[in-house]
Amino acid sequence: MAAVILQKDFVGFYVICVYRNEAVEKKLSPALLELLKGKTCFHVKKPDDRLRKDIGEKIYRERGWA
């Protein structure tokens, strides 16, 4: 399950599969981990192609969601 929320200074990207799942967290790129605030929320201030690729490949495709 995932959700997106628009905030004033960032877009919050909530990815529930990251919560308490070290195997998923270990697969995330360092750039994506820098955006992780709290347990499941990524604060994206400026998306770029690398982040789109990381989110698409590491979170969705590997889990068979896309």
C-alpha positions as CSV (number, residue, x, y, z in Angstrom):
1,M,0.0,0.0,0.0
2,A,1.2,3.5,-0.8
3,A,-0.1,7.0,-0.7
4,V,0.9,10.5,-1.7
5,I,0.1,13.7,0.1
6,L,0.9,17.2,-1.1
7,Q,2.4,19.5,1.6
8,K,3.6,23.1,1.3
9,D,7.3,22.3,0.9
10,F,7.3,18.7,-0.2
11,V,5.4,15.7,-1.5
12,G,5.0,13.0,1.1
13,F,5.2,9.5,-0.4
14,Y,4.1,6.9,2.1
15,V,5.2,3.3,1.4
16,I,3.8,0.9,4.0
17,C,6.0,-2.0,2.9
18,V,9.1,-0.3,4.2
19,Y,7.8,-0.3,7.8
20,R,9.6,-2.9,9.9
21,N,11.0,-4.6,6.8
22,E,14.7,-4.5,6.8
23,A,15.0,-6.5,3.6
24,V,13.1,-3.8,1.6
25,E,15.0,-1.0,3.3
26,K,18.4,-2.6,2.5
27,K,17.4,-2.6,-1.2
28,L,16.7,1.2,-1.3
29,S,19.3,3.5,-2.8
30,P,21.2,5.9,-0.5
31,A,19.5,8.8,-2.3
32,L,16.1,7.4,-1.5
33,L,17.0,6.6,2.1
34,E,18.0,10.2,2.6
35,L,14.4,11.2,1.9
36,L,13.0,8.7,4.4
37,K,11.5,10.6,7.3
38,G,10.0,8.5,10.1
39,K,9.1,4.9,9.4
40,T,7.3,5.0,6.1
41,C,7.3,8.5,4.6
42,F,9.6,9.9,2.0
43,H,9.7,13.7,1.8
44,V,10.4,14.5,-1.9
45,K,11.2,18.2,-2.5
46,K,12.5,17.9,-6.0
47,P,12.0,14.7,-8.0
48,D,14.5,13.7,-10.6
49,D,14.9,10.8,-12.9
50,R,17.1,8.8,-10.5
51,L,14.5,9.0,-7.7
52,R,11.7,8.0,-10.2
53,K,13.7,5.0,-11.2
54,D,14.5,4.0,-7.6
55,I,10.9,4.2,-6.6
56,G,9.7,2.4,-9.7
57,E,12.2,-0.4,-9.6
58,K,13.0,-0.9,-5.9
59,I,9.5,-0.5,-4.5
60,Y,7.0,-1.5,-7.2
61,R,8.6,-3.7,-9.8
62,E,10.5,-6.0,-7.4
63,R,7.3,-6.6,-5.6
64,G,5.4,-7.3,-8.8
65,W,3.1,-4.3,-8.4
66,A,4.0,-2.8,-11.8
